[in-house]
């Protein structure tokens, strides 16, 4: 291995990636801590404080040109408004799921998300699926249908989380934006509605912010930090390590969510879950093996 390859395997890039996925994987614990507020209020605080923090980061990290490029195009603003609605939908479903004993199903959503994105890549960008990828998607689909057989309904939380984020990824691919500037624009577009809701909630005596205590207020404000920091770490990792390795590392997020749901929140891991997760893990193993095999073949040709 040459010295040029070492930074892709060790060093600050991979450490930043590990930190980002660890924060995302354990984020459910934080949402439990702010469970004294309602899901919409939590979402509103996350949007507002994220907008404030990401605006500061735009100036601190010198992303003003990237921000101007985004806000100077009406078409781009339209795309980012759509992406903001998609990510807000993903956020509020996850917040609700964690605080209503469905964190386990939420983790399933992030496991199957790469395969949902694979399907959307075929639909929107014409990327062909090889036979191995089709097999991996089929196995995961059987796993999802297994829960339908056992419980009489599809795992809507998992499917909603994965689909919303996958479509969010499609929009962000159509509009390649700096992650910090892009998140600021998305949050800024939703901030007026969020602020209006918080004012309405406070006027009706239903607001948790400013009524319970300083610690609770600090936790709600901290939602902005917990949203922006892993994004900055992920962006740094994407620039300073192999993208294939970063892709494999993403499974740390749902794996940590899985263990938090079962070991920390005490959610029941049934036989039906065991079968579903087993099939999903097999499908992901095949999918990952195919990605590694293809990447190795491409390197051999170059």
C-alpha positions as CSV (number, residue, x, y, z in Angstrom):
1,X,0.0,0.0,0.0
2,X,1.4,3.4,-0.9
3,X,1.6,6.3,1.5
4,X,-0.9,8.1,-0.6
5,X,-3.6,5.5,0.3
6,X,-3.1,5.6,4.0
7,X,-5.1,8.8,4.7
8,X,-8.1,6.9,3.1
9,X,-7.9,4.2,5.8
10,X,-6.6,6.0,8.9
11,X,-6.6,9.5,10.1
12,X,-9.0,12.4,10.7
13,X,-11.2,11.6,7.7
14,X,-12.4,8.2,8.9
15,X,-12.5,9.4,12.4
16,X,-14.9,12.3,11.4
17,X,-17.0,9.8,9.5
18,X,-17.2,7.5,12.5
19,X,-18.2,10.4,14.7
20,X,-20.9,11.6,12.3
21,X,-22.5,8.1,12.0
22,X,-22.2,7.6,15.8
23,X,-24.0,10.8,16.5
24,X,-26.8,9.9,14.0
25,X,-27.0,6.4,15.4
26,X,-27.5,7.5,18.9
27,X,-29.6,10.6,18.1
28,X,-32.7,8.7,19.3
29,X,-31.5,9.1,22.9
30,X,-31.5,12.9,22.5
31,X,-35.0,12.8,21.1
32,X,-36.0,10.8,24.2
33,X,-34.5,13.5,26.4
34,X,-36.6,16.2,24.7
35,X,-39.7,14.0,24.7
36,X,-41.3,16.4,27.2
37,X,-42.2,18.5,24.1
38,X,-44.5,17.4,21.3
39,X,-43.1,16.1,18.0
40,X,-44.0,19.2,16.0
41,X,-42.5,21.5,18.6
42,X,-39.3,19.4,18.6
43,X,-39.2,19.6,14.8
44,X,-39.8,23.4,14.9
45,X,-36.9,23.9,17.4
46,X,-34.7,21.7,15.3
47,X,-35.4,23.7,12.2
48,X,-35.0,27.2,13.8
49,X,-31.8,26.5,15.8
50,X,-30.3,24.6,12.8
51,X,-31.0,27.6,10.6
52,X,-29.2,29.9,13.0
53,X,-26.2,27.6,13.5
54,X,-25.8,26.8,9.9
55,X,-25.9,30.5,9.0
56,X,-23.1,31.1,11.4
57,X,-21.1,28.2,9.9
58,X,-21.6,29.6,6.4
59,X,-19.7,32.7,7.5
60,X,-17.2,30.9,9.7
61,X,-16.3,28.3,7.1
62,X,-16.3,30.7,4.2
63,X,-19.3,29.3,2.3
64,X,-20.9,32.7,1.4
65,X,-20.3,32.2,-2.4
66,X,-21.9,28.8,-2.2
67,X,-24.9,30.3,-0.4
68,X,-25.3,33.1,-2.9
69,X,-25.2,30.6,-5.8
70,X,-28.1,28.8,-4.2
71,X,-30.3,31.8,-3.3
72,X,-29.8,33.6,-6.6
73,X,-31.6,30.9,-8.6
74,X,-35.4,30.6,-8.3
75,X,-35.3,27.1,-9.7
76,X,-32.8,26.1,-7.1
77,X,-34.9,27.6,-4.3
78,X,-37.8,25.6,-5.6
79,X,-35.9,22.4,-5.5
80,X,-34.5,23.1,-2.0
81,X,-38.0,23.9,-0.8
82,X,-39.1,20.5,-2.0
83,X,-36.1,18.8,-0.3
84,X,-36.8,20.7,2.9
85,X,-40.3,19.3,3.0
86,X,-39.0,15.8,2.4
87,X,-36.3,16.0,5.1
88,X,-38.8,17.6,7.6
89,X,-41.1,14.7,7.0
90,X,-38.3,12.3,7.6
91,X,-37.3,14.2,10.8
92,X,-40.8,14.3,12.4
93,X,-41.6,10.7,11.6
94,X,-38.3,9.6,13.3
95,X,-39.0,11.9,16.3
96,X,-42.5,10.5,16.7
97,X,-41.2,6.9,16.3
98,X,-38.6,7.2,18.9
99,X,-41.0,8.7,21.5
100,X,-43.7,6.1,20.7
101,X,-41.7,2.9,21.1
102,X,-41.0,2.4,17.4
103,X,-37.3,3.1,17.3
104,X,-36.6,-0.5,16.2
105,X,-38.7,-0.1,13.1
106,X,-37.0,3.3,12.5
107,X,-33.6,1.5,12.4
108,X,-35.1,-0.9,9.8
109,X,-35.9,2.1,7.6
110,X,-32.3,3.3,7.5
111,X,-31.1,-0.3,6.8
112,X,-33.2,-0.5,3.7
113,X,-32.6,3.1,2.6
114,X,-29.6,2.3,0.4
115,X,-31.7,-0.2,-1.6
116,X,-34.6,2.2,-2.0
117,X,-32.0,4.7,-3.3
118,X,-30.8,2.0,-5.7
119,X,-34.4,1.7,-7.1
120,X,-34.8,5.4,-7.4
121,X,-31.4,5.7,-9.2
122,X,-32.9,3.3,-11.8
123,X,-36.1,5.3,-12.1
124,X,-34.8,8.9,-12.1
125,X,-31.2,8.6,-13.5
126,X,-31.4,5.4,-15.7
127,X,-28.8,3.6,-13.7
128,X,-29.0,-0.1,-14.5
129,X,-29.4,-2.7,-11.8
130,X,-27.3,-5.9,-12.2
131,X,-28.7,-9.3,-11.3
132,X,-26.9,-9.3,-7.9
133,X,-28.4,-5.9,-7.0
134,X,-31.9,-7.2,-8.0
135,X,-31.4,-10.2,-5.8
136,X,-30.5,-8.0,-2.8
137,X,-33.5,-5.8,-3.3
138,X,-35.8,-8.9,-3.6
139,X,-34.5,-10.4,-0.4
140,X,-35.0,-7.2,1.5
141,X,-38.5,-6.9,0.0
142,X,-39.3,-10.4,1.3
143,X,-38.1,-9.3,4.7
144,X,-40.4,-6.2,4.7
145,X,-43.4,-8.4,3.6
146,X,-42.6,-10.7,6.4
147,X,-43.8,-8.1,8.9
148,X,-46.9,-7.6,6.9
149,X,-47.7,-11.3,7.3
150,X,-47.0,-11.3,11.0
151,X,-48.6,-8.0,12.0
152,X,-51.2,-7.5,9.2
153,X,-49.7,-4.1,8.1
154,X,-46.6,-2.9,6.4
155,X,-43.9,-1.3,8.5
156,X,-45.0,2.2,7.4
157,X,-42.4,3.9,9.6
158,X,-39.5,2.1,8.0
159,X,-40.8,2.6,4.5
160,X,-41.7,6.3,5.1
161,X,-38.3,7.1,6.6
162,X,-36.3,5.3,3.8
163,X,-38.5,6.7,1.0
164,X,-38.5,10.3,2.2
165,X,-34.8,10.3,2.6
166,X,-34.2,8.5,-0.7
167,X,-36.3,11.1,-2.5
168,X,-34.5,13.8,-0.6
169,X,-31.3,12.4,-2.0
170,X,-32.7,12.5,-5.5
171,X,-33.5,16.2,-5.2
172,X,-30.1,17.0,-3.7
173,X,-28.4,15.1,-6.6
174,X,-30.4,17.3,-9.1
175,X,-29.2,20.4,-7.2
176,X,-25.7,19.7,-6.0
177,X,-25.4,22.1,-3.1
178,X,-22.8,22.7,-0.4
179,X,-24.1,20.7,2.5
180,X,-23.9,23.5,5.1
181,X,-25.3,26.2,2.8
182,X,-27.9,23.8,1.5
183,X,-29.1,22.9,5.0
184,X,-29.3,26.5,5.9
185,X,-31.5,27.3,2.9
186,X,-33.7,24.3,3.6
187,X,-34.2,25.3,7.3
188,X,-34.6,29.0,6.4
189,X,-37.4,28.1,4.1
190,X,-39.2,26.3,6.8
191,X,-38.3,28.6,9.6
192,X,-41.3,31.1,9.2
193,X,-43.8,28.2,9.5
194,X,-41.9,26.8,12.5
195,X,-41.7,30.1,14.2
196,X,-45.4,30.8,13.6
197,X,-46.3,27.4,15.1
198,X,-44.2,28.1,18.2
199,X,-45.8,31.5,18.7
200,X,-49.2,29.9,18.2
201,X,-48.4,27.1,20.6
202,X,-47.1,29.5,23.3
203,X,-50.2,31.7,23.0
204,X,-52.3,28.7,23.7
205,X,-50.2,27.6,26.7
206,X,-48.9,24.5,25.1
207,X,-45.2,25.4,24.6
208,X,-42.6,23.5,26.5
209,X,-39.9,26.1,25.7
210,X,-39.6,28.7,28.4
211,X,-42.1,27.0,30.8
212,X,-40.3,24.0,32.3
213,X,-36.8,24.9,33.1
214,X,-33.4,26.1,31.8
215,X,-32.1,22.5,31.2
216,X,-35.1,21.7,29.0
217,X,-34.7,24.9,27.1
218,X,-31.0,24.2,26.6
219,X,-31.8,20.7,25.3
220,X,-34.2,22.1,22.7
221,X,-31.7,24.7,21.6
222,X,-29.1,21.9,21.4
223,X,-31.1,20.3,18.6
224,X,-29.4,22.7,16.2
225,X,-26.0,21.6,17.3
226,X,-26.9,17.9,17.0
227,X,-28.2,18.5,13.5
228,X,-25.3,20.6,12.1
229,X,-22.2,19.0,13.8
230,X,-22.6,15.5,12.2
231,X,-23.3,17.1,8.9
232,X,-20.0,19.0,9.1
233,X,-18.1,15.9,10.1
234,X,-19.7,13.9,7.3
235,X,-18.8,16.5,4.7
236,X,-15.2,16.5,6.0
237,X,-15.1,12.7,5.9
238,X,-16.4,12.6,2.3
239,X,-13.5,14.8,1.2
240,X,-10.8,12.9,3.1
241,X,-11.5,9.2,2.8
242,X,-12.5,6.6,0.1
243,X,-16.1,7.0,-0.8
244,X,-16.6,3.2,-0.9
245,X,-15.4,3.0,2.7
246,X,-17.7,5.9,3.7
247,X,-20.6,3.9,2.1
248,X,-19.8,0.9,4.2
249,X,-19.5,3.0,7.3
250,X,-23.1,4.3,6.9
251,X,-24.4,1.0,8.2
252,X,-23.1,2.0,11.6
253,X,-26.0,4.5,11.9
254,X,-28.9,1.9,11.7
255,X,-26.9,-0.6,13.7
256,X,-26.5,1.8,16.6
257,X,-30.2,2.7,16.3
258,X,-31.0,-1.0,16.5
259,X,-29.0,-1.5,19.7
260,X,-30.3,1.7,21.3
261,X,-33.9,0.6,20.5
262,X,-33.4,-2.9,22.0
263,X,-30.8,-2.4,24.8
264,X,-31.5,1.2,25.9
265,X,-35.2,1.7,25.1
266,X,-36.1,-1.9,25.9
267,X,-38.2,-2.5,22.7
268,X,-39.2,-6.1,22.1
269,X,-37.2,-7.9,19.4
270,X,-39.7,-10.6,18.3
271,X,-39.3,-13.6,16.1
272,X,-40.9,-11.7,13.2
273,X,-38.3,-8.9,13.7
274,X,-35.5,-11.6,13.7
275,X,-36.6,-13.0,10.4
276,X,-37.0,-9.5,8.8
277,X,-33.7,-8.2,10.0
278,X,-32.0,-11.4,9.1
279,X,-33.3,-11.1,5.5
280,X,-32.4,-7.4,5.3
281,X,-28.9,-8.1,6.6
282,X,-28.4,-10.9,4.0
283,X,-29.6,-8.6,1.3
284,X,-27.3,-5.8,2.4
285,X,-24.4,-8.2,2.7
286,X,-24.9,-9.3,-1.0
287,X,-25.3,-5.6,-2.0
288,X,-22.1,-4.6,-0.2
289,X,-20.1,-7.6,-1.6
290,X,-21.2,-6.6,-5.1
291,X,-20.1,-3.0,-4.6
292,X,-16.7,-4.0,-3.3
293,X,-16.3,-6.5,-6.1
294,X,-17.2,-3.9,-8.7
295,X,-14.9,-1.3,-7.2
296,X,-12.0,-3.8,-7.2
297,X,-12.6,-4.6,-10.8
298,X,-12.7,-1.0,-11.7
299,X,-9.4,-0.4,-9.9
300,X,-7.8,-3.3,-11.7
301,X,-8.8,-1.9,-15.1
302,X,-7.5,1.6,-14.3
